[in-house]
Amino acid sequence: MNNTPINLDRLAAQHAQTLITDTKDEKPSDIENTVTKTLGILQEDGVYACFLYLLAREKEPGKKVIEQMLNLLEGLGFGWNKPMNNNEIDLRPDSVLKHITDHVTQNLEQLLLAKETLEQMLIYARYGAKARREAESKNNGQAGQENQS
């Protein structure tokens, strides 16, 4: 771990933005729903349960959330490299859960910091999805009005 302070809020915001950008082809309401459920599980049941939920219940949007969460964890500077397979993030459930167990849950202070930062990322992503949904709804409303003219 290097001694340069990391701006955790900026790290959370960057990964939330990337998540919203990477899911632009998905329905914003689906992303908002996935992120909201994930945030609730993270807050109530913890980091491991959050990943377990995403792997078990959420399909395509869940993979993108997991990918950004793993990127954020790597960015914390604790030496938690992402699970990799053939130069790509390994999103197989056994690899992800082993990674969380072997690395993230080992040190309580680091785990609590990781949980807090993941929560912030998911909060930002939820607001980002909501803003995109409202913008698309507004744009669709304007397009409908133009067609009626």
C-alpha positions in Angstrom: 0.0 0.0 0.0 1.5 3.4 -0.9 1.3 6.4 1.3 -0.5 8.7 -1.1 -3.9 9.6 0.2 -6.8 8.4 -2.0 -9.8 10.6 -2.4 -12.4 7.9 -1.7 -15.4 10.1 -2.8 -13.7 10.7 -6.2 -13.0 7.0 -6.6 -16.6 6.1 -5.8 -17.9 8.8 -8.2 -15.6 7.6 -11.0 -16.7 4.0 -10.8 -20.4 5.1 -10.5 -20.0 7.2 -13.7 -18.3 4.3 -15.5 -21.1 2.0 -14.5 -23.8 4.4 -15.8 -21.8 4.8 -19.1 -21.2 1.1 -19.5 -24.9 0.4 -19.1 -26.2 3.0 -21.5 -27.8 0.2 -23.6 -29.8 -1.1 -20.6 -33.1 0.4 -19.4 -32.2 3.0 -16.8 -35.0 1.7 -14.5 -33.4 -1.8 -14.6 -30.0 -0.3 -13.6 -31.6 1.8 -10.9 -33.5 -1.3 -9.6 -30.4 -3.5 -9.6 -28.2 -0.8 -7.9 -30.9 0.0 -5.3 -31.3 -3.7 -4.3 -27.5 -4.2 -4.2 -27.1 -1.2 -2.0 -29.7 -2.5 0.4 -28.1 -5.8 0.7 -24.6 -4.2 1.1 -25.9 -2.1 4.0 -27.9 -4.8 5.7 -25.8 -7.9 5.1 -22.3 -6.8 4.1 -19.9 -7.0 1.2 -19.8 -10.8 0.7 -23.6 -11.0 0.7 -23.8 -8.1 -1.8 -21.5 -10.0 -4.3 -23.4 -13.2 -3.7 -26.7 -11.5 -4.5 -25.4 -10.0 -7.7 -24.0 -13.3 -8.8 -27.1 -15.3 -7.9 -30.0 -12.9 -8.9 -28.9 -10.2 -11.3 -27.8 -11.2 -14.8 -26.3 -8.7 -17.3 -26.7 -5.5 -15.2 -25.3 -7.4 -12.2 -22.1 -8.3 -14.1 -21.4 -4.7 -14.9 -22.0 -3.7 -11.2 -19.7 -6.4 -10.1 -17.0 -5.4 -12.5 -17.1 -1.8 -11.3 -17.2 -2.8 -7.7 -14.1 -5.0 -8.2 -12.4 -2.1 -10.0 -13.1 0.1 -7.1 -11.8 -2.4 -4.6 -8.6 -2.6 -6.6 -8.4 1.2 -6.6 -8.4 1.4 -2.8 -4.7 0.5 -2.8 -4.7 -2.5 -0.5 -3.2 -4.8 -3.1 -6.6 -6.4 -3.9 -6.0 -7.1 -7.6 -9.1 -8.2 -9.4 -9.6 -11.9 -10.2 -8.3 -12.4 -13.7 -8.6 -15.1 -16.4 -7.0 -14.7 -19.8 -6.4 -10.9 -19.3 -10.0 -10.3 -18.4 -11.8 -9.8 -15.1 -12.9 -13.3 -14.0 -16.6 -13.0 -13.2 -17.3 -16.6 -12.5 -19.0 -16.9 -9.1 -16.4 -19.1 -7.5 -13.6 -16.8 -8.5 -15.3 -13.6 -7.4 -16.4 -15.1 -4.0 -13.0 -16.6 -3.4 -11.4 -13.2 -4.1 -13.8 -11.5 -1.7 -13.1 -14.1 1.0 -9.4 -14.3 0.5 -8.7 -10.6 0.2 -11.4 -8.2 1.1 -12.7 -9.8 4.3 -9.3 -10.5 5.9 -8.8 -7.1 7.6 -11.7 -5.6 9.5 -10.7 -2.0 9.1 -10.1 -2.4 5.4 -13.3 -4.2 5.0 -15.3 -1.4 6.7 -13.6 1.2 4.5 -14.3 -0.9 1.4 -18.0 -1.3 2.4 -18.4 2.4 3.0 -16.8 3.3 -0.3 -18.9 0.7 -2.2 -22.0 2.2 -0.6 -21.0 5.6 -1.8 -20.4 4.3 -5.3 -23.8 2.6 -5.4 -25.6 5.7 -4.1 -24.0 7.8 -6.9 -24.8 5.1 -9.5 -28.4 5.1 -8.3 -28.7 8.8 -8.7 -27.0 8.6 -12.1 -29.4 6.0 -13.3 -32.4 8.0 -12.0 -31.1 11.1 -13.7 -30.6 9.2 -17.0 -34.1 7.8 -16.7 -35.6 11.2 -16.1 -33.6 12.7 -19.0 -34.7 9.9 -21.4 -38.3 10.3 -20.2 -38.2 14.1 -20.9 -36.6 13.5 -24.3 -39.2 11.0 -25.2 -41.9 13.4 -24.1 -40.5 16.1 -26.3 -40.2 13.8 -29.2 -43.9 12.8 -28.8 -44.9 16.5 -28.8 -42.9 17.2 -31.9 -44.6 14.3 -33.7 -48.0 15.7 -32.9 -47.1 19.1 -34.3 
